Amino acid sequence: MPRTLAVAFKIAYRSITRRKFRSALTTLGVVIGISTIVSLMTVAYGMRTQVKNTLNEMLGAGIIISSRTGGVDIPEYVKDIILNVSGVKDAVPVVTTMINVGDRPVLTIGINPEDATRLYRVSLEEGRLLRQGEKDSVIFGATTAATLGIGVNDTVTLSAQQGVVGKKFRVVGLLRAIGTGELNIGCFLTLDAAQELVNRKGYVSNILVVLEDPNLGESLEETFREMFEDANIVRQEEIMRQIDRVMSVINGVLLALGSVSLAVGALGILNTVMMSVHERRREIGMLKAVGAERWHVLFLFLSEALIISIIGGIIGCGLGLAGVYLIQWLVSIMGLNLTVPLLVAPEVLIGAFLMAITIGLFAGLYPSWKAANVPPVEALRYE
């Protein structure tokens, strides 16, 4: 049996090398399909990991308590009530709202500087962080600052509503990112400054609850729901699950796009093996005349499809990873403020390679079955 398989692969390889140009075109179809899938899925896998890491560090909390109205409606003293609950390590009041910089709405976070450095991993592009009690200073995200043409030491006017006289702030720093994913927020103010700007002194929009033990999340969520019936209570795990669902949809769409290219490669394999069967009918008759069984002939032509798909899968995986670098390079030369993540996942490469083999086997199955069922007498008469 092993010797028969080895002979079948050897004959199939010789058949492929005798028709180099046709075999190369067929292999190219598989390479394009696999490389497209690897490139898209590698980017998607990197995006999923990047978003989850960023949200994990950005939220910095196990549970988020917010107003059902979405406004700045939660009394700040609720923080002290939460801190008295067993299992709570810390509670951070935050104001999250849209603030106008001139006529441009920008996502703004108001938080005490001490809480921000304790809760988040911040990275400055330029300037310094906010200081406790500063009510006339602001930090902008680097991307937002570049869009608005703002730099360190510039003076900007912030207002809670368009058409309302705002307040002047001095830009003291540019924030590169929050978290490993480099998610840029519009601007940061101290908590007091944000409350005064929206005219809601003593109120916040969110309270971020840090847990002593992540396993307490579910029980503490129920406790907070009983304590604050009018509040919106969300666990970080639930947010992550929602992100996973969204990213799964994106992965499915990208996989479907890549599969279109792979389908073309499958048709190429089908056509190549069909032509090979047509051209080698006399050879099939001779094999059967000397005692070859149907499965011998079946495996002979199936081996041809398998070799093409293996070669195409290996080359496609390599070119797929190179394609991600190409996407990164194109994004950089176009000057787009985007980060194209590159996170090589073994499961993506293994999955793509197995997909190439599967497509090759399925595409080569029908013509190989046709070859195995060719009557020996008819095959020997073929010219």
Phi, psi and omega in degrees: 000307178301323180293322178297317179296319179297318179295319180299316179295322181295316179294319179296320180295319179296321178298319180294315183290336177288334180241064189300313186295314180295319179295323179295319178295320179296315179298323180299321178299319178293318180301314181298315180297312182292318180296323177297315180296315181297316180299309183295316183287329176294316177297317181296318179296317178296320178297316180301312181295320181296313181297316181295317178296319181295312179297322179300317180278328181290315180291315176062016185218154177276328181225140178242123178254125182221167179284141178295334181280345183082004181263185178270080191236357183269122178301138185295333182291348176301333177304316182294324178296317182294322181296338180276354179280133180296133180099352179268125180271320182202157176220126186240116176282138184220143170252120177240118184204172175263126179240141180272127171256098191069244178249016182251118176287135183225134177294125186234139178241129174253122184207147175296132183306322179297319178294321182297315181289332179281327187268323187246161170258103185259152181219117183271136173278323184196152176084211183225173177278167175290153176251154181301130177088354178289120182249000182234021181236154182215149173244132178254148169294143185301320181294316179297318180298318179295321179295320182273352182071039183251142177229172179298140180078000173287157176251130181235155177252122180250138179219146181286334180221148177291141181089350179262140179296123183266192180238144181275137178230150177257132179282117183254349181193160175240124184269125180288314185192164166243121178082173182289340183276357179056053175273120184267128174261158181300290179208162180237137174235165169291159183301315180299318182295319180294320179296319179292324183293323179265005178059045179225059181298129179088002180236152178227168179262334181216152168233119180269121185255120177263129185263149175290325180223120181304334181290348179275359187305312185294316181291321179289328176299316178295322178298315181292326178296324178287325181285321185235082185294332183268002183262161176260116184251123181227130174275149180298326179299324180292321177298318179297322178295320177297318178297319178299319180295317179296315181293329177295321177296315179298316178300319179297318179295316180295320179295322178296319178297317179292328181293334177298315178296321181292328178297324177297319177297322178296320177296324178296317178297315179303314181295318182295314181291323177299316178295322179296320178297317181296320183284338188246027181299320179296320178297322178297315179299319180294320178298317180290327181293330181266010172110004178293138179270173182299318184293333175297313180293319179303312182290330179301312182279332176293327178297325179297316178293323182293318180297315179300316182291325178294312179298314179297323180294317181295311180295321181297321179296317179295314180292331178297316177294321176297327179296328178294318177298323178296318178298317178300317181295317180297319179297319182292318182286339177278353177075020180280139179274062181233147175249115178268108185288143175236104178229104184287115180254120180305325181294330177292314181294315180296316180298318180294319180295316178295326177295320178298315180296317181298315179298319179297317180293316181293320181292327182270353185293313183296308179297327178292321177294321177298318180295320182294336183257011176289125178297134183302319182296316180295321181294321181289333178283346187290135176242000000 
